[in-house]
Amino acid sequence: MKILFLEILYCYLPTIIIVPPLAIPANALVISLLLFKPGICCTSEIFTLQLAIFDLLFCFIILSEFIRFLWLPSVESANFVAWSLSQAGGPLLLCLLSLDSYIAVCHPLVFLRLKVPRLRLSMCFVVNVVTALSCLLMKYSRPLRWKVIMVLLCCVIAIISTCSVLILRSLRQTGPGGKELHPMKKRAFKIVLTSFVLVIVHYSPSFCEYLLRACLSSLLGPYSALTSVTYTVLSLSSVAQPLCYLKRTKKLPCRRGSAAETKTVTTALRR
């Protein structure tokens, strides 16, 4: 039992040490920026807000579950439901962001008809339900939950990849007379490309680990070094996602500071 306790401890410890101190302030900043933004329910940023809330909840839940595991160590308490917030909720919201950007660029008239708060809030509700079911599966039927997550990830990667290709094709079609591309198209492509990179980098390692376990189940323990790496990479999405948004919107505190310094120097030189 002591050996198993140490395996679980060292498997989860990198995530506990690295992710919450970085992810909590970043996601709190994103939430504070979006909550005071007018008309957010009519734009795709409602999905960004939901994603930041999921990432913030992930940090608090995994900290509480880790403390509970240290207090009452058991195999049951080691099944952290917080992983489902990242493995189910995160990819689904990135997929919705990509679909919203694709419709806005390639089908603008349809996008205007669908630009109602009720539709986006309903989509967020569906994502919440799917994520809650994934959390229940994590607690009571872990093997089935892995199969559901793998199917979900395959669908998400396929949808985001398709959106990236279609928006890229639209970007290549410049306006009449070789006019410059519309900023909306550039922004949409950045959103879809960021979603694609995040899914590939942070979620595909878990998918590969599942395939390895299916083929080489005798060689990999439930809390191996590979599991520790895949969980750490997965949880780092809670840091990368808010930072990508802050960089895209030029709201990073360090960037704002450097921009202010540049403006001050420019004003001084003009004088």
N, C-alpha and C positions, 0 to 999 in steps of 0.2 A: 504493500500500500504506500509506503514511504517513497519507493522508486517511482511509482505512478504519479504521486503528488509532485515530485520534482520534475518529471517530464512535462506535466501540464503547466507547472509554474514557469519553467524556462520556455515553453512554447508560446505562452501568452505575454510574458514579461516585456519583450521588445515593443509590442504594440502599446502596452500600458505606459511605458516610459516615454516613447517618442511621440505618439499621436495626440493624446488629449492636450498637452501643453501648447501644441501648435494649432490644432484644429479648433479648439474652443474660442480663442480670441478672433480667429479669421472668420469663422462662421457667425459669431456674434456681430461682427462688423457688417457682414453681408446682410444679415437679418435687419439690423438697425437701419441700413441704407434703403432697403427695399420696403420696409414697413411704412416709411414716411414718403414713399414715392407715389404720386397721384396716378390713378387709373391702372394700377398694377394687375388687376384681375382681367383686364382686356388685352394683356400682352403675354408673351412667353415667359416673362420674368416671374410669373406666379409659380412656374415649375422650378425656377432657380431658388425662389424663396422656400418652397417645399423641400428641395434638396438640401438646402442649408439647415433647415429644421431637423431633417433626418440625421444629418451628420453631427449636429449638436447633441441630439438625443443619443446617438451611437456612443459618443464620448462619455456622457454621464451614465448611461446604462452599463457600458462595459466596465467602467470604474466601480460601480456598485456591485456588479456581478463578480468582479475579481476580488473585492473585499469580502463578499459573502463566501467565495470559495476558500479564501484564506482562513475565514472564521469557522466554516463548516466544510472541510474538504471531503468531496465525494465525486464519483463519476457523474452523477446526476447534476450536481451544481456546476460541473465543468462544461455543460452544454449551454454556452452563452447565447441567448436569443438576440443579442446585439448584432451578431454577424448577419442576421437576416435583414437588418436595416440597410446594410451596405450591399449585400449580395442580391437582394430583390428590389428594394426601393430605389437604390441608386441607378442601376441600369435602366429601369423603367422610366424614370424621370429624364434621363439623358436621351432616351428614345423619343419621348414626347417633345423635348426641345428640338431634336433633329427634324421630326415630322412637322412641327410648327414652322420651322425655318424653311423647310422644303415647300410647304404650301404657300408661304408668304412670297417666295421668290418665283416659283414655277406656276402657281395658280393664284394670282393676287385677287381676282374677283371672288373666288371661293373663300379666300382668307378673310375678305371683308365681311362676307355673309356669316362666317363662323366666329367673328370677333365679338363674342358675347361672354360676359363673366361666368354665366351659368355653365357653359360647356367646359371651360378650363377647370372650374371648381369641381365639376362632376368627374373629370379625368383624375384630378388629385384624389378625390374620394375613392375611386376605383383602385388607384395605386396604394392607398392606405389599406384597403381591404385585402389586396393581394399580399402586401407586406405583413399584415397581421396574421394571415393564414400561414405564411412562410415561417413566422416566429413560432406558431403553434406546432408546425411540423418539426422545427428544430428541437423543440422540447420533447415531443412525444413520438416522432417517427423520423429520425435523422436520415436513414437510407432513402426513403421516399422524397424527403426534402431535397436531397442532393440531386436526384433525377429531375425534379421540377426546376431547380435552379439551372441545371445544365441546358434543359430545353429553352428556358427563358433567355439565357445568355446567347444561345445560338440564334434565336429569333431577333434579339436586340442587335447583335453584330450585323446580321443580314440587313435589317432595316436601316441602320445608321450608315452602312457601307453604300447601300442603294441611294440614300438621300445625298451622300457626299458626291457620288458620281453624277447624279442628275443636276445638282446645283453647280458642279464644276462645268458641265456642259452648258448650262445657262450663262455662266460667267464668261465663257468664251464667245458668246454671241453678243458682241458690242452693239451699241445703238447705231442709228443711221448716221453716216458721215464719220464713222470711227470715233464717236463720242466716248468719253470716259465712262467706265462702269459705275452703276448706281451704288452709293455707299451701303444701301440696304442689302444688296446682293453680297457685297464683300463681308458685311457683318454676319449675314446668315451662314455663309460658307465657313467663317471662322468658328461659329458656334457648333456647326455640324462636325467640322474637322477636330475641334477640341473634344467633342463627345466621343468621336471615334477613337482618338488617341487614348483618352481616359479609360474607355472600355477595354481596349486591347492591352494596355499596360497594367491596369489594376485588377481586372476581372478575369482575363484569360489564364493567368497562372493557376487560379483555383480550378478552372475547367481542365487544364492539363494535369493537375494533381489528381482529379477525379478519374481521368482516363488511365493514369498510371496505377491507381489503386484498383481499378477494374481489371487491369492486366497483370499487375504484380502485387497482389494483395498480401502475399506472405512476406514480402521484403520491406514493406512500409508499415510502421506502427501508426496507431491513431493520433499520436502526438509527436511525430518525428520532426527532425530539423527542417525538412521540406515543408511540412505543415506550418511551422513557425514562420518561414520565409513568405509563403503564400498569404498567410493571415496578415503579416506586417505590410506586404505590398497592397493587399486589399484595403486595409484600414487607412493607408496613406492617401487613398482617394478622398478621404474626409478633409485632408489638408490641401490636396491639389485642386479640387473643384472650386472652393471659395477663392483661392489665389488666382485661378484662371479667370474667374469673373471679375475680380478686382483689377487685374491687369488689363482685361479687355475694356473695362469701363474707365480705366485710368484713375482708380480710387485707392491704389496702394499707398499707404502712408509715406513710404520712402520716396515714391515717384512724385507725390504731391510736394514733398519737401524739396526735392531736387528741382522741380518745375518752378517753385517759388524762388529758389536761389538763382536760377537762370534768369527769371524775370527781373529780379533785383539787380543782377549784374548788367543786364541789357539796358535797364533804365539808367543805371549809373554811367554806363559808357555813352549813352546818348547825351547826357548832361555835360 
